[in-house]
C-alpha cells in the first residue's frame, strides 16, 4: 500500500528531531567517560563515533576512536575546533586539545580534553553530574582538580598531589582538572593529564589512541656511561686543573653518608672523579672535577643525560681569605628532547676561613677551606668545604648563631666518611 505524503513528511520531521537528540546523548555519554581519565573514553568514542563526526574529524583503530589533531607535540597543531559547538550538561564545548611535552628531568606530560565556554566555577558546577568521582574534585587556587598516583602494585590511588611541582620520574600521576584558559576570555580547559614517569604500559591502558611508535622508550641503564662528555667543557676543566695538584683527587675511593644521601666518589687517572649519589627515592651519577665542576650527570629515572657543553672556570691562585673561585656552565640533555632548552648555572665562591678537617669528621686530616658560594642567578648562598688532603669539595656550613643567640648545628651532619688511598 502506498504511504501518504503526510506520513512521509511526519517521518522526515521525526528523523530531524531524533537524530540530533541521539547525537547529543552520544556526545554527553562519551564525555562522561572522558572525565574518568582512562582508556574508556576512547572506547566510548568508538561507540559514539557517528555523534562526534557531526562535529570533528575522527580516527579509529583496534576498537578505539579519537579526535584528530595535527601534532600533539606542537603548540600550533594540537587543537581541533568542534563544529556546531556540542553542549554537555549545559556547557558549550568549542575545541578538543591533545598535547604532550618532555620536560627532561621534570618528566613526561600528556594532556587531552576540551575547551569550554564559561567560568571555572560555573563549568565545574554544571558538569558535576557527569564527572567521575566528582566528590573528590577540590579547589586548588583557581583550578578544580582530582588527582591520583600510580602505586607500586599498578593501581591508581587517590592522592592530593602538590600543585606547582613537577614529579620528574619519581612517580606517575594522573589528574582531571578544570582551569582557566589564559589565552581566551570566558573560556576554560577541561582536561585529563598524565605526568611524571609515563611508560608505554601506562599509555596502552590510558591513551590507546597514541601509536606505539610514539611511546616513550625504556630507560637505558648504561646511558650515562655511553654518553661522552663535551670536548670543549672537558678541555676547559683539564686546562684549569693542569699543574695544580691541590685540585686533583688524592684517593682511590671516598664513601660518606649524611642524613639524606649516600655518596661514593671514585677517582680517575685524568684527574676527574665519578660520583654516585643515592637518595631515598632516586640515584644520581656525575662526572666532575673536584666534586664541584660538572661534565655530565644523570638521574637514574631520567631518559637523558645532562651534558655540559660550555664551561668557563677561574680557580683561585691560593686559599687565602677572600680569594674566589668562579665557574659558569651551559648544559643540554642528550638525547635532546624536542622542547628541551639549554640550562645555565654558575657559582661564585669566596674563601671565608680555613679549619681542621677533623672538625667536619673526626677521621679526616689536613685543612678544610670553607667557601661561601652564591648562585649567579638566584643569588642564594650555600656553604662548601674543600678538603685539601683529598682534593674534593663537600657540602658544609659551619655552626652559626641566630639573632636569638641559639646555635644552629653545622650541616649536613656526616655519619660516616671512609677513604681508600
N, C-alpha and C positions, 0 to 999 in steps of 0.2 A: 504494500500500500504506500502510496506517495505521501511523504510528510508535508504538512502545510508550510507555507513561507513563514508564518508566525512562529511555528515550532522551531524552525531552523534559527530564526532570529533570537529566540529565547536561549537556545544552546550557545550561540555565539556570545551573548551577554553573560551567561553563566561562566563560560571559559574566561572571558575578560576579567571577571571578578575573582574567580577562584585561583587562577594561575598566579597572579601577583601575591595573593594571600598565602599560597603554598610556598612561593619563593621566600617571602618574608619569614615564614615559620622555619624554613630550612636554614636561612642565614642566622636567625636567632639561636636555633638549636646548636649549630656548629660553633657559634660564638661562645656559647656557654661551655662547650667542650674546650675551647681555646683557653679559658680562664684557669683551667687545671694545670696549664703549662706542661703538658705531657704529649706523647705521640698520639693521643686520642683525638686531638684537634685535626690532625691531617687525615685520619681515618674518617672523621665526621665530614671533612671537606670532600672526600671521595663520594660519600653517600649523598651529599647535597651539592654536587658539582653543578648541576643544572641551575640551581638557585644562584650560585656565585658567578656563573658565566654571564648572567644578566648584568653584572657589574664590573667584571675584570677578566683578564686572561688567566686561564687555569692550566696547570701542567699536572700530569698523572703518571704514576709508575708504581708497580708492585703493591696495589691496594691502597695507596695514599694519593692525595691531591694537595696542591698548594698554589698560592697566588704567585705569579711570576714577577720577578723584578730583574733588572738588567744585571746588577752586580752587587752582592751584599757587602763586598769589601770596599766599595767606592761610595763616598757620601753623595755623589750626584746620581747614582744609579740604583739606590736601594729602596726607592719608594715607588709604589704603584697607585695611581688615582683610582678611586672607586666611582664608576659612572652611576648616576642616579642616586648616589648617597644613601645606601641602605640604612634603615633605622632598627635598632635593637633596644628594647625596653625604654623607648622614647629618646634614645641617644642617637644622633646622626653620625655615621662613620664616613669619613672623607677620603682616607688613604690607608693603604697597608704598607708597612715597612719591614725590611729584613736586613739586619746589619750584623757584621762581625768585625772584630778587631783583635790584634795581637799586641798586648802591652808589654811584651818581653817578660821581665821578672814579675810584672803585675798580673800576669795570667792571660787566659783567652776569654773573650767576651762574645756572646751571641745574644742579639735582641730581635724579637719579632712581635708584631702586633699591629695596632690600629691607631690612627689619629681620629679624634672625635671633637665635635663642636661642644663648647661649654666650659665651665669652670671645673677644677679638680673636685670640689665639694659636691657640686650638682651631679656630675657624671658618676662619682663614686656612689652617691645615694640612689640614683636611678638604676644603675647596673647591679646593685646589691643582690636582687633576687636571682640573677644569673651567675654570680661569681662563686666559684668553687671555694668552699670553706671561708665564706665571707666573714664569719665570726672572728677569724684570725687577721683580718685586714686591720692594720693600725696606721695611725697618722704619725709620720716622721717628718717634721718641719712642714714643707709644702707638698709632700708626697704621701699617698696612701700605698702601703706595701704589705705583702705577705711573703715570708721567706722560709726556705728550707735548706738544710745542709745534708749532703750525702754521707751517711755513716759508713764505717768500715765494713759492715755486713751488706752494703749495697742499698739499704733502704733510705728513703728520703725522710728526714726528721725535722719537725717544726722547730726552728731556732730563730730568735730575734737577732739577726746579724747586725753588726755595727755599720751604720751608714758612713759613706765617705772614705772607706778603707778598701784597698784592693786586696783580695785574698791571695794573690800570687798563685803559686802551685801548691799551697799548703792545704787547700780544701776545695771542694766542689760545691758551689752554691746555686740555688735556683730561686727566682723571685717573680712574683706578679706585682705590678706597680701601675699606679695612675699618677702621672706627673705633668706639670705644665709644659707646653711646647714653647721653648724660648724664642722661636722664630716667627710664630704665627699667633696673633692675639686671639683670645677666647677659644683656644684650642688646647687639647690635652693629648698626651700619648697614653694609651692603654697597652701595656707591654708585658711580655714574658722575657726573662733573661736567664741565661746560663753563664756563670763566670768562675774563673779560677782554673783548676786542673781539669780541663774538659778533654776527655778521652773519646776515642772512636766508639767505645761501648756506650758512653753516655749519649752521644749524638744518635746512635742507632735507635735507642729507646725513646728519646725525647724529640729529636729532629730527624725523623725518617725522610724528610724532603731533601736533606743535604746529601749529595752524592758521596760515595765512599772515597772518590778521588780528592774530595775537599776535606776529608777528615784529618785531624792533626796526627802527625807521625809520632810513633812511640819514642820515648826517651832513649837516647843512645848513652849507655853508662860510661863509654870511653870517649865521649865528645870532647871533654876538657883536654885529655892527652893528645887527641888527634887534631886539635886546633892550634896552629902555630901562632906565636906572638908576632906582633907587628915589628918589622925590621927597624924602622925609624925609632920607635919607642925603646926597643931593646938596646939599640946602639947608644941612645941618649943616656940610658941608665948605666951601661957598662963604661961609657966615657966618663960619667960623673964619679964613679967609684974607683976608676983606674988609679993605681998608685996611692990609694988611701986605705990602708989596712983596717982602720977603725970601722969602715963601712962594709966590711966583708965578714961573713959568718966564721966563727971560730969554734965550731962544733959539728958533729955529725947529725945529731938529732936533739931537739928540745921538746919536751912534753909538759904542759901545765894545764891546770883547770881552775876555773873560778866558779862563782856561784851560779853562773848561767851558761858557760860553754867550756868545752874541752878542746885544746889546741895542740896540734902536732906540727913541728917545723923541721924540715929536712933540708940540709944544705946541698948545693951542687957545686961542681968544680969551677963553674964560670962566675962564682961569687953571688949567685942568686939563691933564693930559698923557695921551696914548695910548701905551702901551708894548707893544712886541713883543719877546719873548724866544725865542731859538732855541737849543735844546739838541741833543744828538746824536741823540735819538730822537723828540723831540716839540717843539711850539711852544706858547707861551702868549701870549694877548692880555690886556691890562689897561687899565682907565680909572682914573686915580688923581689925587691931588693931591700934589705934591712928591715923587713917586716912592715914597710910603710909605702914604698913606691911600687905600684901595682902594674903588671903587664897584662894579666888576664885573670878572670875569675868566673866561677860558675856555681850557682846554687843547684843542688842535686835534683831538685824538682823542676828545673828550667830546661827548656829545649834549645837553649842557645848559650854561648859563651860571651861574656862581656870582655872585649879586646880593646886595650888602649892603643890608639893609632897615632896620637900626637902627644908628645910629652916634653916639657921643659923642666929642668932641675937645677937648683942652686944649693949646694951643700955648704955649711959654714966652714971657714978655714980652721976653726978650733972650737972648743966648748966653753969659752968664756961667757959670762953673763951678758945677755942682750944680743949675742950672735944669733943669726936667723938661718933657717932652712926654708926654702920655698920650692913648691912644685905646682904645676898645672897640667892637667891631662884632659884629653877628649877621647871618648870611647864609643864603640858601637857594638851591637850584638851580632854575632856570627853563628849560624847563618842569619843574614839580615832580613828582618820581617818587613813586609810591605810598608807598614805605617810606623816603622821604628825611626826614632830621631836621635841624633848624636847627643851624648851626655857629657857635660863638663864638670870637673871637680878640681879644686885647688886648695892648698893649705899654706899658711904662713905660720911657722913655728919658731918661737923665740926661747932661748935658754933662760930659765929662771934661777936655777941653782943646781948644785951637784951634791948628792948624798951617797952614803954607802948603800950598795945594792942589797945588803943584808937587811936593811930597814923595810924593804919590799917583801923579801922572803929570806928566811934565816940562812939557807944553804947557798945563796947567791954571793959571789965575790966580786971585788972591784967596785968601780964607780957606777952610779946611775945618774945620768944627766937628765934633769927634769925640764921638759919643754911645755910651754903653753901654746897650743895650736888653734888658729882661728880659721874657720871655713870662709873662703873668699866670697861665697855667695850669700850664705845665711848669716854670716858673722858670729855664729855660735862658737864658743871656745871649748876645748877639751884638753885634758892633761895626758901627756905621754912621757914615758921614761925610756931613755936609750941606754941599754946595758952594754957598756964598753967591753966588758970581758967576753961577751957573746956576739956583739955586733948586730943587735936587733932592737927594734922598738917594741914596747908593750904598753898597754893602757895603764895609766897610773895618775891619779890625782891625790896629792898628799892631804893629810888632815888639815882642816881649816877651822876657824872659829866663826860662828854666825854672829849676828847682831845681838842675839840673846845670850852670847857667851857660852854656848853649848858646843861641844866638839862634834864635828862631822867626820866619821871614820874615813880613812883612805879607801879609795875604790879603784878597780874592783878588789875584792879580797881573794888573794891567791891561796888555794888549799893544797896545791902540790906543784912542784917545779923541779923536774928531772932533766939533767943534762948528760948527754952522751958525747964524749970528746972524740 
